[in-house]
Amino acid sequence: KILEPGKGIVIEYGSCNGVNTLDFERNDFVLTSAASLKKELALQGDEYIIGYVGRLSRDKGIDVLFDGFNRLKEKYSQVRLLIAGPIENKDPFSPVYQQQLFTDPRIYYVGQVSDVAPYYALMKMLVLSSFREGFGNVLIEAAAMEIPVIAPDIPGCKNALQAGYNGFFFRKGNVTAMNNAIEAYILDESLRQQHGKNGRQFVLRYFSQGKIWSGLLKVYQANILAPLD
């Protein structure tokens, strides 16, 4: 109920600016950087890394993410959590989980990073646990990196992944449903890899920056010739 019907335009499939598919690609530069990060984080190579990228706040569902991870790590000894993003003090998540963020040896917290692509390259999947999203940019970034994605079934995420093709949705706030989606990939490596490959094709088809910019140019051209009332 923000706009009257017909007053808004969705350019192509959505997103603010698309994805730079050259920066977010499993190329030699990114993989070399990822190898350096692996050494920096003292990873042995047998860890099963679940990733999260974004602000750390209650609204981002960090409590849900930690709850799910704590259940999974009791069942799968090699599961690890890699988190990149700033802590949001104005909307804090659980103090218990804030302490765990810095003390649990199975959690790698790297803070806010300037180049996230190498971190995606270390992940088996990306999980977004938000209660609300403007648009799930991290979902299409990860997909461009051939990483399957898991996200809540909320506006802002629904256009950023194709369920059953490059990821799964789960009911917002439902830890069991989120973990079921995660376990689907843990238990089926071929499915995980296929959804990862599908993700890059999904991004190339709908979210490359060239497509978004072309759509924006068409809007400009149409309204220069026929201005809106």
WOURBEL-V781220 format. One record per pair of residues at least 12 apart in sequence whose C-alpha atoms are under 10 Angstrom apart, sorted by the first residue. I is the first residue (numbers start at 1). GAP is how many residues later the second one is. D is the distance in Angstrom with one decimal. If there is no record, write none. Layout:
i	gap	d
I	GAP	D
I	GAP	D
This chain:
i	gap	d
7	221	9.5
9	207	10.0
9	210	8.7
10	205	9.2
10	206	9.5
11	200	9.1
11	201	6.6
11	202	8.8
11	203	9.1
11	204	5.6
11	205	6.4
11	206	9.8
11	207	9.2
11	208	8.1
12	194	7.2
12	195	8.2
12	199	7.3
12	200	6.3
12	201	9.3
12	202	8.9
12	203	6.0
12	204	8.5
13	146	7.3
13	147	8.8
13	192	9.5
13	193	6.0
13	194	7.1
13	198	9.3
13	199	8.2
13	202	9.6
14	121	8.4
14	142	9.5
14	145	7.3
14	146	8.3
14	192	8.4
14	193	7.7
14	198	7.9
14	201	10.0
15	119	9.0
15	120	6.3
15	121	8.1
15	122	7.1
15	125	9.2
15	141	9.0
15	144	8.7
15	145	8.2
15	191	9.7
15	192	7.5
15	194	9.7
15	197	8.1
16	118	9.7
16	119	8.0
16	121	8.3
16	191	9.7
16	193	9.6
16	196	8.3
16	197	10.0
17	120	9.3
17	190	8.3
17	191	8.6
17	192	6.2
17	193	9.3
17	194	9.5
17	195	6.4
17	196	7.5
17	199	9.6
18	119	8.2
18	122	8.3
18	123	9.0
18	185	8.6
18	186	9.7
18	188	8.4
18	189	4.8
18	190	5.3
18	191	4.5
18	192	8.0
18	193	7.9
18	194	5.9
18	195	8.3
19	118	8.3
19	119	9.7
19	121	7.1
19	122	6.4
19	123	10.0
19	124	9.9
19	125	7.8
19	184	7.6
19	185	8.7
19	187	9.7
19	188	6.0
19	189	5.2
19	190	5.4
19	191	8.9
19	192	9.8
19	193	9.0
20	121	8.5
20	124	8.8
20	183	9.8
20	184	9.8
20	187	8.8
20	188	6.4
20	189	5.9
20	190	8.7
21	119	9.9
21	120	8.4
21	123	6.4
21	124	8.5
21	179	8.7
21	182	8.1
21	183	7.4
21	186	8.8
21	187	6.3
21	188	7.7
21	189	9.7
22	122	9.2
22	123	9.9
22	186	9.6
23	92	9.3
23	93	9.8
23	94	7.3
23	95	10.0
23	118	9.5
23	121	9.3
23	122	9.2
24	91	9.8
24	92	8.8
24	93	5.8
24	94	8.8
24	96	8.9
24	97	9.5
24	116	9.5
24	117	6.4
24	118	7.8
24	119	8.9
24	120	5.8
24	121	5.6
24	122	9.2
24	176	9.5
25	92	7.7
25	93	9.4
25	95	9.8
25	96	8.9
25	116	9.1
25	117	9.3
25	118	9.5
25	119	6.2
25	120	5.0
25	121	7.9
25	175	8.6
26	91	8.5
26	92	8.6
26	94	9.4
26	95	7.1
26	118	8.7
26	119	5.9
26	120	7.8
27	91	10.0
27	94	9.9
27	118	9.4
29	89	8.8
30	85	9.6
30	86	9.7
30	87	6.6
30	88	5.3
30	89	9.0
30	90	9.4
30	91	7.5
30	115	9.8
31	86	9.1
31	87	6.6
31	88	9.6
31	89	10.0
31	90	6.9
31	91	8.9
32	86	8.3
32	89	10.0
33	82	9.9
33	84	8.9
33	85	5.8
33	86	8.7
33	88	9.1
34	82	9.9
34	83	8.4
34	84	4.6
34	85	6.4
34	86	8.5
34	87	6.2
34	88	6.5
35	83	8.4
35	84	9.9
35	86	9.1
35	87	8.5
36	82	9.1
37	81	7.7
37	82	7.7
37	84	10.0
37	85	8.5
38	80	9.6
38	81	9.2
38	84	7.6
41	67	7.6
41	68	9.7
41	69	9.2
43	65	9.9
43	79	9.8
45	77	9.6
46	32	7.0
46	33	9.3
47	30	8.7
47	31	5.0
47	32	6.1
47	33	6.4
47	34	9.6
47	59	9.2
47	75	9.7
47	76	9.7
47	77	9.6
48	28	8.9
48	29	8.9
48	30	5.5
48	31	4.6
48	32	5.8
48	33	8.4
48	34	10.0
48	74	9.2
48	75	7.7
48	76	6.6
48	77	9.3
48	138	8.4
49	29	8.2
49	30	6.0
49	31	4.8
49	32	5.7
49	33	6.5
49	34	10.0
49	57	9.5
49	58	9.3
49	59	9.5
49	71	9.9
49	73	7.0
49	74	5.0
49	75	5.5
49	76	7.4
49	77	9.0
50	19	8.8
50	29	7.2
50	30	6.1
50	31	5.0
50	32	6.2
50	33	8.6
50	57	9.7
50	70	9.7
50	72	8.9
50	73	5.7
50	74	5.8
50	75	5.4
50	76	6.1
50	77	7.1
50	132	8.6
51	29	8.5
51	30	5.8
51	31	4.8
51	32	5.9
51	33	8.1
51	56	10.0
51	57	9.5
51	68	8.4
51	69	7.4
51	71	8.4
51	72	5.7
51	73	7.5
51	74	6.1
51	75	4.7
51	76	6.1
51	77	8.6
51	91	9.7
51	96	9.8
51	98	9.5
52	13	8.7
52	29	7.7
52	30	6.3
52	31	4.9
52	32	6.4
52	33	8.3
52	57	9.8
52	67	9.8
52	68	9.1
52	71	9.1
52	73	8.8
52	74	5.7
52	75	5.6
52	76	6.3
52	77	8.6
52	86	8.8
53	29	8.4
53	30	6.0
53	31	4.8
53	32	5.8
53	33	9.3
53	58	9.5
53	59	8.9
53	60	9.7
53	63	8.3
53	66	9.2
53	67	8.8
53	73	7.8
53	74	8.3
53	75	7.7
53	84	10.0
53	85	6.7
53	86	9.2
53	89	9.4
54	29	8.1
54	30	6.4
54	31	4.8
54	32	7.2
54	33	9.1
54	57	9.6
54	58	8.4
54	74	8.5
54	76	9.6
54	82	9.9
54	83	9.7
54	84	7.7
55	28	9.6
55	29	8.1
55	30	5.1
55	31	5.2
55	32	6.0
55	33	6.3
55	56	9.4
55	57	8.6
55	75	9.9
56	27	8.9
56	28	8.8
56	29	6.6
56	30	6.1
56	31	4.6
56	32	5.5
56	33	8.6
56	35	8.7
56	36	7.7
56	37	7.4
56	42	9.4
56	55	9.6
56	74	9.9
57	29	9.0
57	30	6.6
57	31	5.2
57	32	7.5
57	33	8.1
57	34	5.4
57	35	5.1
57	36	5.1
57	37	8.9
57	73	9.1
58	30	8.6
58	31	9.8
58	32	9.5
58	33	5.8
58	34	5.6
58	35	4.4
58	36	7.6
58	71	9.9
58	72	8.4
58	73	8.6
59	29	9.6
59	32	7.0
59	33	8.6
59	34	8.2
59	70	9.0
59	71	6.2
59	72	5.7
59	73	7.0
59	74	9.3
60	28	9.6
60	31	9.3
60	32	9.9
60	33	8.8
60	68	8.0
60	69	6.1
60	70	3.9
60	71	5.9
60	72	7.2
60	73	8.3
61	32	8.1
61	67	8.0
61	68	4.8
61	69	4.5
61	70	6.0
61	71	8.9
61	91	9.8
61	111	8.9
61	112	7.2
62	30	9.3
62	31	6.5
62	32	8.3
62	35	8.4
62	36	9.6
62	66	9.0
62	67	6.7
62	68	7.6
62	69	9.7
63	29	9.8
63	30	6.2
63	31	6.4
63	32	9.8
63	33	9.5
63	34	7.1
63	35	9.4
63	66	8.7
63	67	9.8
63	110	9.2
63	112	9.6
64	29	9.8
64	64	9.9
64	65	6.6
64	66	8.6
64	67	9.7
64	108	9.4
64	109	6.3
64	110	7.7
64	111	6.0
64	112	9.8
64	114	8.9
65	16	9.5
65	32	9.9
65	62	8.1
65	63	8.1
65	64	6.1
65	65	9.1
65	108	9.2
65	109	10.0
65	110	7.6
65	113	8.6
65	114	9.3
66	15	9.0
66	28	9.5
66	30	10.0
66	31	6.8
66	32	9.7
66	34	8.9
66	35	9.0
66	41	9.9
66	63	9.8
66	109	9.4
67	30	8.8
67	108	7.0
67	109	9.6
67	112	9.7
68	61	10.0
68	106	9.2
68	107	5.5
68	108	7.4
68	109	9.5
68	110	7.3
68	111	6.1
68	112	9.8
68	114	9.4
69	12	7.4
69	37	9.8
69	38	9.5
69	106	9.3
69	109	10.0
69	110	8.1
69	113	9.9
70	36	10.0
71	104	9.3
71	105	9.4
71	108	8.4
72	107	7.4
72	110	9.0
72	111	8.5
73	33	8.4
76	107	9.8
76	110	9.1
77	29	9.5
78	28	8.6
79	27	7.5
79	28	9.3
79	107	9.3
80	24	9.9
80	25	8.7
80	26	5.0
80	27	5.9
80	28	7.7
80	43	9.5
81	20	9.6
81	23	9.7
81	24	9.6
81	25	6.4
81	26	4.7
81	27	6.1
81	28	8.2
81	42	9.0
81	45	10.0
81	46	10.0
82	24	8.6
82	25	6.0
82	26	4.7
82	27	6.0
82	28	7.7
82	37	8.3
82	38	9.4
82	40	8.7
82	41	7.7
82	44	9.4
83	18	8.9
83	24	7.6
83	25	6.2
83	26	4.9
83	27	6.3
83	28	7.3
83	29	9.1
83	36	9.1
83	43	9.9
84	24	8.6
84	25	6.2
84	26	5.3
84	27	5.1
84	28	5.6
84	29	6.8
84	32	7.9
84	35	8.2
84	36	9.8
85	24	8.3
85	25	7.4
85	26	4.9
85	27	4.2
85	28	7.0
85	29	10.0
85	31	9.6
86	23	9.8
86	24	9.1
86	25	5.5
86	26	5.1
86	27	8.9
87	24	7.8
87	25	8.7
116	22	9.7
116	25	9.1
116	26	9.5
117	24	8.0
117	25	8.0
117	27	9.6
117	28	7.5
118	27	9.3
119	23	9.7
120	18	9.8
120	21	8.5
120	22	6.2
120	23	9.4
120	24	9.7
120	25	6.8
120	26	8.9
120	27	7.3
121	21	8.7
121	24	6.8
121	25	8.5
121	26	7.9
122	25	9.6
123	19	9.2
123	22	9.8
123	23	9.9
123	24	7.2
123	25	9.4
124	22	9.4
124	23	6.5
124	24	7.6
124	25	9.4
124	58	9.9
124	61	8.6
124	62	8.8
124	65	9.6
124	68	8.0
124	69	8.9
124	72	9.0
125	17	8.2
125	18	9.3
125	21	9.1
125	22	5.3
125	23	5.1
125	24	5.8
125	25	7.6
125	42	9.0
125	57	8.1
125	60	8.2
125	61	9.6
125	67	8.0
125	68	9.8
125	70	9.8
125	71	8.3
126	12	8.5
126	13	7.5
126	15	10.0
126	16	6.8
126	17	8.8
126	21	6.7
126	22	6.5
126	23	4.8
126	24	6.3
126	25	8.5
126	41	9.3
126	56	9.4
127	12	8.5
127	15	9.9
127	21	8.8
127	22	5.9
127	23	4.8
127	24	6.0
127	25	9.1
127	40	9.7
127	41	9.7
127	42	10.0
127	51	8.5
127	52	9.9
127	54	9.6
127	55	8.2
128	21	7.8
128	22	6.2
128	23	4.8
128	24	7.0
128	29	9.1
128	41	9.7
128	50	9.5
129	21	8.3
129	22	6.1
129	23	6.2
129	24	9.9
129	41	9.1
129	42	9.9
129	43	7.5
129	44	7.4
129	45	9.4
129	46	9.2
129	49	8.3
130	21	7.8
130	22	6.8
130	23	9.7
130	24	8.6
130	27	9.3
130	42	7.6
130	43	8.0
131	20	10.0
131	21	7.5
131	22	9.3
131	23	7.5
131	24	9.7
131	40	10.0
131	41	6.3
131	42	7.0
132	20	8.7
132	21	9.6
132	22	6.6
132	23	7.2
132	24	7.3
132	25	8.6
132	40	8.9
133	19	9.6
133	21	7.5
133	22	6.7
133	23	4.9
133	24	6.8
133	25	9.9
134	20	9.8
134	21	7.5
134	22	4.9
134	23	8.1
135	19	9.8
135	20	7.7
135	21	4.0
135	22	6.0
135	23	8.7
135	24	8.2
135	25	7.3
136	15	8.8
136	18	10.0
136	19	9.2
136	20	5.7
136	21	5.1
136	22	8.6
136	23	8.4
136	24	5.9
136	25	8.8
137	19	8.9
137	20	8.7
137	23	7.4
138	19	9.9
138	22	8.9
139	12	8.1
139	18	7.9
139	20	9.9
139	21	6.2
139	22	6.9
139	28	9.4
139	60	9.4
139	64	9.8
140	17	9.8
140	19	9.7
140	20	6.1
140	21	7.3
140	59	7.9
140	60	8.5
140	62	8.6
140	63	6.4
140	64	9.9
140	66	9.8
140	67	7.6
140	68	9.6
141	19	9.8
141	58	9.5
141	59	9.1
141	62	8.3
141	66	9.6
142	54	8.9
142	57	8.1
142	58	8.6
142	61	9.6
143	17	9.3
143	18	8.2
143	23	7.4
143	24	8.9
143	52	8.8
143	53	6.6
143	54	8.2
143	55	8.0
143	56	4.4
143	57	5.3
143	58	8.5
143	59	7.7
143	60	6.7
143	61	9.7
144	52	8.5
144	53	8.7
144	54	9.2
144	55	6.1
144	56	4.3
144	57	7.8
144	58	8.0
144	59	5.8
144	60	7.7
144	63	9.2
144	64	9.2
145	51	7.8
145	52	8.6
145	54	7.9
145	55	6.5
145	58	9.6
146	20	8.8
146	46	9.7
146	47	8.0
146	48	8.9
146	49	7.7
146	50	4.1
146	51	5.1
146	52	7.4
146	53	5.6
146	54	5.4
146	55	8.8
146	56	9.9
146	57	9.7
147	19	8.2
147	20	8.9
147	45	8.2
147	46	8.0
147	47	9.6
147	48	7.5
147	49	4.5
147	50	7.6
147	51	9.1
147	52	6.9
147	53	8.2
148	13	9.2
148	17	8.9
148	18	5.4
148	19	5.2
148	20	8.4
148	34	9.9
148	37	8.7
148	43	9.4
148	44	6.5
148	45	7.8
148	46	8.5
148	47	5.4
148	48	4.6
148	49	8.2
148	50	8.3
148	51	6.5
148	52	9.4
149	12	7.4
149	13	9.4
149	14	9.3
149	16	10.0
149	17	6.7
149	18	4.6
149	19	6.7
149	20	8.6
149	32	9.5
149	33	9.2
149	43	9.6
149	46	8.5
149	47	8.2
149	50	8.4
150	13	8.9
150	16	8.9
150	17	5.5
150	18	4.9
150	19	5.8
150	20	7.5
150	28	7.6
150	29	9.7
150	31	7.0
150	32	7.5
151	12	9.6
151	16	8.0
151	17	6.6
151	18	5.0
151	19	6.3
151	20	8.7
151	21	8.3
151	27	8.0
151	30	9.4
152	16	8.5
152	17	5.3
152	18	4.9
152	19	5.6
152	20	4.8
152	21	7.6
152	22	8.7
152	25	9.5
152	26	8.1
153	15	9.0
153	16	5.4
153	17	5.8
153	18	5.7
153	19	6.1
153	20	9.8
154	15	8.9
154	16	9.2
154	17	8.3
154	18	7.1
157	12	8.8
159	47	10.0
160	42	9.4
160	43	9.0
160	46	9.5
160	47	9.0
161	38	8.0
161	41	8.0
161	42	9.0
162	33	9.8
162	36	9.4
162	37	8.4
162	40	7.9
163	32	9.7
164	27	9.7
164	31	7.9
164	34	10.0
165	26	9.5
165	29	8.3
165	30	5.7
165	31	8.9
165	32	9.5
165	33	6.4
165	34	7.5
165	37	8.7
166	25	9.4
166	26	8.5
166	27	9.4
166	28	7.7
166	29	4.1
166	30	6.1
166	31	7.7
166	32	5.4
166	33	4.8
166	34	8.5
166	35	9.2
166	36	7.7
167	14	8.6
167	15	9.8
167	18	9.5
167	24	9.9
167	25	8.6
167	28	6.3
167	29	8.2
167	31	9.1
167	32	7.9
168	12	9.8
168	13	6.3
168	14	8.8
168	16	9.5
168	27	9.6
169	12	7.7
